[in-house]
Structure formats: C-alpha cells, structure tokens
Amino acid sequence: MAKPKSDLSRAFSEDGARKTHVGGQALLEGVMMRGKYNWAVGVREPDGGVYEESHDLASGRAKNGWMYWPCVRGCRAMVESLVLGYKALEIAALHAFNEDEEDDADACSAAHPNACDPDGEAPVSGSADAAFSWKDDFGRPDTMIDALGAQRSLEVVSEPVPAPVVPVAAASEPAAKSDGDAVFGKKEMAFSMVLGLVMGVVLFIVAPAFITNLLVGEYDAHTLAWNIVDGLLRVAVFVFYIWLIGRMSDIKRMFGYHGAEHKTIHCYEHGLPLTPENARQFPRLHVRCGTAFLIMVMIIAILVYTVTPLNTLISAWGVPDGAPKLALVIAARIALMPVIAGISYEITVRWAGSHPENPLVKVVLWPGMQMQYLTTNEPDDGMLECAIAAMQQVLEREELEAAKAAAAARGAQA
C-alpha cells in the first residue's frame, strides 16, 4: 500500500492548472475572498447561518500606474491587504458574536452541526465584547497575523474562467446593527490595529535588536554577525508567537478557516464545482499563501540590512555607542520595511507563485510552507461553507463583469 503524500508534497504536485488571481484571508468565524472587482466575506453567525457581504474594489491603475511597478506593487499589495483585512475582521466580529448567541445555540446545532462544538454550543461565546476578551493577554493576535491568511494575488492579466458554482446553505439576511454597535466595532478595530502595529514593531524589530546588541555588541563593530543573529532571533520570535497563540481555541478555529480558504481555492483552481465535498479532498497548504511571504520578508531583511551602508551614517554623524546607535539601527530597520516587502513580493508572489513546479521555487518556499502547518488546521464542512460563500460572491461578480465586457465588445463590432 502506497504511503499517503504529505500536505506539503500535495500542495506542490497538485497545484491546479488555473492559477487564479482570487485570494483570501481567514477571519474570526469566517473567510474573506478578494477578486479583481470586489471582495467578499462569509461569516458563520451564532444561529448557524452564513452571513454574506461584498464590497467593490477601487481601481487606481490608470491614475497611479507607478504603484504597479516592480517592488512598488509589493508595498501597495501589503497595505491594501492590511486595510481590507481590518475591514473584513470588523465585519466578522460584528456578525460572529452577538448578545443573543446563547439563546441561539440550539438553533445552531440543529441547522449546522459542523459549525458547533460537540455539546451543541456555538464555537464562540458571549457578546461582541467577548470577541475581544483576550486582547489584553495577547494583543489581538488575529489582527497581528491577518496576513497569514492572505492568499496573495497573481494579478493575472487574462480573464478567469469561472468554476461551476454550486450554492451552499442559504445565507442569512444581513442583520441590522445599531449605530452603537457599529461605533463600538470601529473603535475596537482601530484600537486593535494600532495595538497590533505597535506590538509588531516591538516584538519583531525592537526586541530582537535589543537582545542582539547585548549578545553581539555594537552594530558597527560586528555588522554581519549582528544582522544574522538579529534575523534568526526575529524568526524564532515569530515562530514561537504563532505556536503560542495557536494554543488558543479562537485562533485554532481561525486557523481552520485558513485551511478552508486554501482548500476552496485549490478546488477552484482544479475546475471543480465548489462544494464542501469537493474542497475537502485538497491539502490545507497552498504555495501562494501569505505565510510564505512573511517568512521571505524575514530572510530578505537579513540581506537588505547587511548591504545597507548604515555604518557610513554612524561614522558621518558621529553616533555614540549605546542607546543612540541602537535607536538609529532600529529606525533604519523600520524605514527599510517597504523595500524589503517589495523585494519579497516579487520573489514569493510574482515569481515563485507563478512557477510552483520549479525545483528552486520549492527551496525558496519551503520555510513558508512549513509554517503553514502551524497557521492552518483541517476545516470542518461548516468552515468550508463559509469559504465557498465568500468565493461565490467574488466569482459571480467576475461573471457579471465578463458578460458586460463581452456585450460591449459585440456592440463595438456592430
């Protein structure tokens, strides 16, 4: 009997022929998908229904063509992913948690048993406040790692061929939210965004730099060793952080939705009807996942920091040893983040994402693929339904725009 292939091996060998531009992101009890023209969410509500919502994407290529230049487009894509990610997380938080959740637990169990735990309770509890109950301990880990579920767009020029769409469970009607609920959600999301950015800088830039300075000494005296140790510490902190928050029940479920997002995209790329049964067969890892992008950022950072002539500035400005020199090193690292993001995007998305069969690509993406074992879990059918619901909204818009373009072309020929 042949030994079953690992998800890692299958992610490379079973990459679908249709390299879609559609990408996604895991949310709290849901999934966001993004296409050429719109982005959409599918969120599991406490009553067991799937809440659907979509929004148009602004097109700025004609006005700001320079933002699509190589390297620059990586920074643009990262900022856009963060902005859309926070908007999607806000929608998910407002619809996945509400004050009537306890009363709706039985309805959830009856309507969608896969979306509830074995005891019949909804997988999350309490009011909207409960959705943020663990932020004091971990600083909203879902916002810190929102890019982990961001399937990076290949920005395919040709029009996509939509996969056959099979309806999933009927989505619930948009729940009316009071002004107070909306304000609460926006305030919480704004707070968590700022907190997430601050914690990201502290955990992945300031802390590794401070520890490295203690271990290696002054930056200009041991530049190469300093950058290598700093980079290794940054990767270690990142891996430990992901492992730590992955022990939390809410994040475990979100990682399940991350796996559902990957399986749904696999299903679409293989041209199969979008159903939980079809999507379930695919691996939970994906070669174009944003996790590989984050790992590549940390690797490229070591190279960029090493070749940056920071020692010249230190000598020219006469920066003294100790805190002033360390502060300059940290400031330079923050300033170089857009450059690093741009280079990493070109490698992991534009090149590696388009050539998964290349042996060198497998080497480049291997660290990020390994990280996906931490950032994805096997989803249940309820999670797959949410991912499919979001995907269908995007595909329906793609079909509509394709029909409009075809009609316009026929009109021009007439």
C-alpha positions as CSV (number, residue, x, y, z in Angstrom):
1,M,0.0,0.0,0.0
2,A,1.4,3.3,-1.1
3,K,2.2,5.8,1.7
4,P,-0.1,8.8,1.6
5,K,1.5,12.0,0.4
6,S,2.0,14.8,2.9
7,D,0.1,18.1,2.5
8,L,3.4,19.8,1.7
9,S,4.1,17.4,-1.2
10,R,0.5,17.6,-2.4
11,A,0.5,21.4,-2.3
12,F,3.2,21.4,-4.9
13,S,2.3,18.4,-7.0
14,E,-1.5,19.1,-7.0
15,D,-1.3,22.8,-7.7
16,G,-4.3,23.4,-10.1
17,A,-3.8,24.3,-13.7
18,R,-5.8,27.5,-13.3
19,K,-3.6,30.0,-11.4
20,T,-6.3,32.2,-10.0
21,H,-5.9,35.8,-9.1
22,V,-8.5,35.3,-6.4
23,G,-7.0,35.4,-2.9
24,G,-8.4,35.2,0.6
25,Q,-7.9,35.6,4.3
26,A,-9.1,33.8,7.4
27,L,-11.3,35.8,9.8
28,L,-13.0,35.2,13.2
29,E,-15.6,32.6,12.3
30,G,-15.3,33.3,8.6
31,V,-13.3,33.9,5.4
32,M,-12.7,36.9,3.1
33,M,-12.1,36.4,-0.6
34,R,-10.8,39.1,-3.0
35,G,-11.1,39.2,-6.7
36,K,-10.4,41.8,-9.5
37,Y,-13.6,43.8,-8.9
38,N,-14.8,43.1,-5.3
39,W,-14.0,41.5,-2.0
40,A,-16.5,39.4,0.0
41,V,-16.9,37.7,3.3
42,G,-18.7,34.6,4.5
43,V,-19.2,34.6,8.3
44,R,-20.8,31.9,10.5
45,E,-23.4,33.5,12.6
46,P,-24.4,32.2,16.1
47,D,-27.7,30.9,14.7
48,G,-25.8,28.7,12.2
49,G,-26.4,30.8,9.1
50,V,-23.8,32.2,6.8
51,Y,-23.7,36.0,6.6
52,E,-22.5,37.3,3.3
53,E,-21.3,40.8,2.4
54,S,-19.3,42.2,-0.5
55,H,-17.7,45.5,-1.4
56,D,-16.3,46.9,-4.6
57,L,-12.6,47.4,-5.1
58,A,-11.3,50.8,-6.2
59,S,-9.3,50.7,-9.4
60,G,-6.4,53.1,-9.5
61,R,-4.1,51.6,-12.2
62,A,-4.9,54.3,-14.8
63,K,-4.4,57.1,-12.3
64,N,-1.4,55.7,-10.3
65,G,0.3,53.4,-12.8
66,W,3.6,53.8,-10.9
67,M,2.1,51.9,-7.9
68,Y,2.1,48.8,-10.1
69,W,5.9,49.0,-10.9
70,P,8.0,46.1,-9.7
71,C,8.9,46.3,-6.0
72,V,6.5,49.2,-5.6
73,R,3.5,46.9,-6.2
74,G,4.6,44.7,-3.3
75,C,4.2,47.6,-0.9
76,R,0.9,48.6,-2.4
77,A,-0.3,45.0,-2.1
78,M,0.8,44.7,1.5
79,V,-1.0,48.0,2.5
80,E,-4.2,47.0,0.6
81,S,-4.2,43.6,2.3
82,L,-3.9,45.1,5.7
83,V,-6.7,47.7,5.1
84,L,-9.1,45.1,3.6
85,G,-8.1,42.6,6.3
86,Y,-9.1,45.0,9.1
87,K,-12.4,45.9,7.4
88,A,-13.2,42.2,6.9
89,L,-12.3,41.4,10.6
90,E,-14.6,44.2,11.7
91,I,-17.5,42.7,9.7
92,A,-16.7,39.2,11.1
93,A,-16.6,40.5,14.7
94,L,-19.9,42.2,14.4
95,H,-21.7,39.2,12.9
96,A,-20.0,36.2,14.5
97,F,-20.6,37.5,18.1
98,N,-23.8,39.0,19.5
99,E,-25.8,39.1,22.7
100,D,-28.3,36.6,21.5
101,E,-25.7,33.9,21.0
102,E,-26.6,31.8,24.0
103,D,-30.3,31.7,23.0
104,D,-29.4,30.6,19.5
105,A,-27.1,27.7,20.5
106,D,-29.8,25.1,19.9
107,A,-30.7,26.6,16.5
108,C,-27.0,26.5,15.6
109,S,-26.7,22.8,16.5
110,A,-29.9,21.9,14.5
111,A,-29.1,24.0,11.4
112,H,-25.3,23.5,11.1
113,P,-23.9,20.8,13.4
114,N,-20.4,21.2,11.8
115,A,-20.3,24.8,12.9
116,C,-20.9,24.0,16.6
117,D,-19.0,22.0,19.1
118,P,-19.9,18.5,20.2
119,D,-22.0,19.8,23.1
120,G,-24.2,21.8,20.7
121,E,-22.9,25.1,21.8
122,A,-21.7,27.8,19.3
123,P,-17.9,27.7,18.9
124,V,-17.6,31.2,20.4
125,S,-19.4,32.7,23.3
126,G,-20.8,35.9,24.7
127,S,-21.4,39.3,23.2
128,A,-19.3,41.5,20.9
129,D,-17.2,42.3,24.0
130,A,-16.3,38.6,24.2
131,A,-14.8,38.7,20.8
132,F,-12.1,40.9,22.2
133,S,-11.9,39.4,25.6
134,W,-8.3,38.0,25.1
135,K,-6.7,41.2,23.7
136,D,-5.2,42.2,27.0
137,D,-3.2,39.0,27.1
138,F,-2.1,38.6,23.5
139,G,-2.8,42.0,21.9
140,R,-5.4,40.8,19.4
141,P,-3.5,38.0,17.8
142,D,-6.0,37.8,14.9
143,T,-5.0,41.3,13.8
144,M,-1.3,40.6,14.3
145,I,-1.4,37.7,12.0
146,D,-4.1,38.7,9.5
147,A,-1.6,38.5,6.7
148,L,-1.2,34.8,7.3
149,G,-4.4,34.0,5.7
150,A,-3.9,36.5,2.8
151,Q,-3.7,34.5,-0.3
152,R,-1.5,36.7,-2.5
153,S,-2.9,37.9,-5.8
154,L,-1.1,36.9,-9.0
155,E,-2.8,39.8,-10.8
156,V,-3.4,37.6,-13.9
157,V,-4.0,39.7,-17.0
158,S,-6.3,37.3,-18.8
159,E,-9.9,37.0,-17.7
160,P,-10.6,34.0,-15.4
161,V,-12.8,31.1,-16.4
162,P,-15.3,30.7,-13.5
163,A,-15.6,27.3,-11.9
164,P,-19.1,25.8,-11.8
165,V,-20.8,27.3,-8.8
166,V,-23.0,25.1,-6.6
167,P,-25.0,27.0,-3.9
168,V,-24.2,26.3,-0.3
169,A,-26.5,26.7,2.6
170,A,-28.7,29.8,2.2
171,A,-27.1,32.9,3.7
172,S,-28.9,34.7,6.4
173,E,-30.2,38.2,5.8
174,P,-27.8,40.9,6.9
175,A,-28.5,41.5,10.5
176,A,-29.4,45.1,11.3
177,K,-26.8,46.7,13.5
178,S,-27.5,49.7,15.7
179,D,-25.3,52.8,15.4
180,G,-23.9,51.9,18.8
181,D,-22.8,48.5,17.6
182,A,-21.1,50.0,14.5
183,V,-19.3,52.6,16.5
184,F,-18.2,50.0,19.0
185,G,-16.8,47.8,16.3
186,K,-14.9,50.6,14.5
187,K,-13.4,51.8,17.8
188,E,-12.3,48.3,18.7
189,M,-10.8,47.7,15.3
190,A,-9.0,51.0,15.3
191,F,-7.6,50.3,18.7
192,S,-6.5,46.7,17.8
193,M,-4.9,48.0,14.5
194,V,-2.8,50.5,16.4
195,L,-2.0,47.9,19.1
196,G,-1.1,45.3,16.5
197,L,1.3,47.6,14.7
198,V,3.0,48.7,17.9
199,M,3.3,45.1,19.1
200,G,4.6,44.0,15.7
201,V,7.4,46.7,15.8
202,V,8.2,45.8,19.4
203,L,8.2,42.0,19.0
204,F,9.8,41.7,15.6
205,I,12.2,44.7,15.4
206,V,12.9,46.3,18.8
207,A,13.2,43.2,20.9
208,P,15.4,41.2,18.6
209,A,17.6,44.3,18.1
210,F,18.0,44.9,21.8
211,I,18.8,41.3,22.5
212,T,21.3,41.2,19.7
213,N,23.0,44.3,21.0
214,L,23.5,42.5,24.3
215,L,24.8,39.3,22.7
216,V,27.0,40.6,19.9
217,G,27.9,44.1,20.8
218,E,27.8,47.4,18.9
219,Y,26.4,47.2,15.4
220,D,29.3,48.8,13.5
221,A,31.8,46.6,15.2
222,H,30.2,43.3,14.1
223,T,27.8,44.2,11.3
224,L,27.4,40.8,9.6
225,A,27.2,38.8,12.8
226,W,24.8,41.4,14.2
227,N,22.4,41.1,11.3
228,I,22.5,37.3,11.2
229,V,21.8,37.0,14.9
230,D,19.1,39.7,14.7
231,G,17.4,37.9,11.8
232,L,17.5,34.5,13.5
233,L,16.0,35.9,16.7
234,R,13.3,37.6,14.7
235,V,12.3,34.3,13.0
236,A,12.4,32.5,16.4
237,V,10.2,35.1,18.0
238,F,7.7,34.8,15.1
239,V,7.5,31.0,15.1
240,F,7.1,31.0,18.9
241,Y,4.4,33.6,18.8
242,I,2.4,31.7,16.1
243,W,2.8,28.5,18.1
244,L,1.7,30.2,21.3
245,I,-1.4,31.9,20.0
246,G,-2.2,28.7,18.1
247,R,-3.0,27.1,21.5
248,M,-6.0,29.4,21.9
249,S,-9.4,28.0,21.0
250,D,-10.4,31.1,19.0
251,I,-7.2,31.1,17.0
252,K,-7.4,27.3,16.4
253,R,-10.7,27.9,14.7
254,M,-9.4,30.8,12.7
255,F,-6.5,28.6,11.5
256,G,-9.2,26.1,10.5
257,Y,-10.8,28.8,8.4
258,H,-7.4,29.4,6.9
259,G,-7.3,25.8,5.8
260,A,-10.8,26.2,4.4
261,E,-9.7,29.2,2.4
262,H,-6.8,27.2,0.9
263,K,-9.0,24.1,0.1
264,T,-11.6,26.3,-1.6
265,I,-9.0,28.0,-3.8
266,H,-7.5,24.6,-4.6
267,C,-10.9,23.4,-5.6
268,Y,-11.5,26.4,-7.9
269,E,-8.0,26.1,-9.4
270,H,-8.8,22.4,-10.3
271,G,-12.1,23.5,-12.0
272,L,-14.4,21.5,-9.7
273,P,-17.8,22.6,-8.5
274,L,-17.4,24.5,-5.3
275,T,-18.9,22.2,-2.7
276,P,-17.6,21.1,0.8
277,E,-17.3,17.5,-0.5
278,N,-15.0,18.6,-3.4
279,A,-13.0,21.1,-1.4
280,R,-12.4,18.7,1.4
281,Q,-10.1,16.4,-0.7
282,F,-7.4,19.0,-1.2
283,P,-4.5,19.8,1.0
284,R,-4.7,22.6,3.6
285,L,-1.4,24.1,2.4
286,H,-1.1,26.4,-0.6
287,V,2.0,27.6,-2.4
288,R,0.7,31.1,-2.8
289,C,-0.2,31.6,0.9
290,G,0.8,34.9,2.6
291,T,2.7,32.9,5.2
292,A,5.5,32.3,2.7
293,F,5.6,36.0,2.1
294,L,6.1,36.8,5.8
295,I,8.9,34.3,6.1
296,M,10.6,35.6,2.9
297,V,10.4,39.1,4.4
298,M,12.4,38.0,7.4
299,I,15.0,36.3,5.2
300,I,15.3,39.2,2.7
301,A,15.6,41.6,5.7
302,I,18.9,40.0,6.7
303,L,20.3,40.6,3.2
304,V,19.0,44.2,2.9
305,Y,20.1,45.2,6.4
306,T,23.6,43.8,5.7
307,V,24.2,45.7,2.4
308,T,22.7,49.0,3.7
309,P,25.6,51.3,4.4
310,L,24.4,52.2,7.9
311,N,28.0,52.2,9.2
312,T,28.7,55.2,6.9
313,L,25.9,57.2,8.6
314,I,27.1,56.2,12.0
315,S,30.6,57.4,11.3
316,A,29.5,60.6,9.4
317,W,27.1,61.6,12.2
318,G,29.4,60.5,15.0
319,V,26.6,58.5,16.7
320,P,27.8,57.4,20.1
321,D,27.7,53.8,21.3
322,G,24.8,52.5,23.4
323,A,21.2,53.7,23.1
324,P,21.7,56.3,20.4
325,K,23.3,53.9,18.0
326,L,20.8,51.2,18.7
327,A,18.0,53.7,18.2
328,L,19.4,54.5,14.7
329,V,19.7,50.9,13.8
330,I,16.0,50.3,14.8
331,A,14.9,53.4,12.9
332,A,16.7,52.2,9.8
333,R,15.1,48.8,10.0
334,I,11.6,50.4,10.2
335,A,12.4,52.7,7.3
336,L,13.6,49.8,5.1
337,M,10.4,47.7,5.6
338,P,8.8,48.9,2.3
339,V,11.9,48.0,0.3
340,I,12.0,44.5,2.0
341,A,8.3,44.0,1.4
342,G,8.6,44.9,-2.3
343,I,11.5,42.5,-2.9
344,S,9.8,39.7,-1.0
345,Y,6.6,40.2,-3.0
346,E,8.5,39.9,-6.3
347,I,10.1,36.6,-5.2
348,T,7.2,34.8,-3.4
349,V,4.3,36.1,-5.5
350,R,5.3,37.2,-8.9
351,W,7.9,34.5,-9.5
352,A,7.5,31.6,-7.1
353,G,3.7,31.8,-7.1
354,S,3.7,31.5,-10.9
355,H,6.3,28.7,-11.2
356,P,5.5,26.2,-8.4
357,E,6.9,23.3,-10.5
358,N,10.4,24.9,-10.5
359,P,12.7,23.0,-8.1
360,L,14.3,26.3,-6.9
361,V,10.8,27.5,-6.0
362,K,10.3,24.6,-3.7
363,V,13.5,25.5,-1.9
364,V,12.6,29.2,-1.7
365,L,9.0,28.4,-0.4
366,W,10.0,25.5,1.9
367,P,10.2,27.6,5.1
368,G,6.9,29.3,4.5
369,M,5.2,26.0,3.6
370,Q,6.5,24.5,6.9
371,M,5.0,27.5,8.8
372,Q,1.6,26.7,7.2
373,Y,1.5,23.6,9.4
374,L,1.2,26.0,12.3
375,T,-1.1,28.5,10.7
376,T,-3.7,26.1,9.1
377,N,-5.9,23.4,10.6
378,E,-8.1,20.9,8.9
379,P,-11.5,22.6,8.5
380,D,-14.9,21.2,9.1
381,D,-17.7,21.4,6.5
382,G,-19.1,24.5,8.2
383,M,-15.9,26.3,7.7
384,L,-15.7,25.2,4.1
385,E,-19.2,26.5,3.5
386,C,-18.1,30.0,4.7
387,A,-15.1,30.0,2.4
388,I,-17.3,28.8,-0.5
389,A,-19.9,31.5,0.2
390,A,-17.2,34.2,0.0
391,M,-15.7,32.7,-3.1
392,Q,-19.1,32.5,-4.9
393,Q,-19.7,36.2,-4.3
394,V,-16.4,37.0,-6.0
395,L,-17.0,34.6,-8.9
396,E,-20.5,35.9,-9.5
397,R,-19.1,39.4,-9.9
398,E,-16.3,38.1,-12.2
399,E,-19.0,36.5,-14.4
400,L,-21.1,39.7,-14.4
401,E,-18.1,41.9,-15.4
402,A,-17.1,39.3,-18.1
403,A,-20.6,39.4,-19.5
404,K,-20.5,43.2,-19.6
405,A,-17.2,43.2,-21.4
406,A,-18.5,40.7,-23.9
407,A,-21.6,42.8,-24.6
408,A,-19.5,45.9,-25.0
409,A,-17.2,44.1,-27.5
410,R,-20.2,42.9,-29.5
411,G,-21.6,46.4,-29.5
412,A,-18.3,47.9,-30.8
413,Q,-18.2,45.3,-33.6
414,A,-21.8,46.0,-34.7
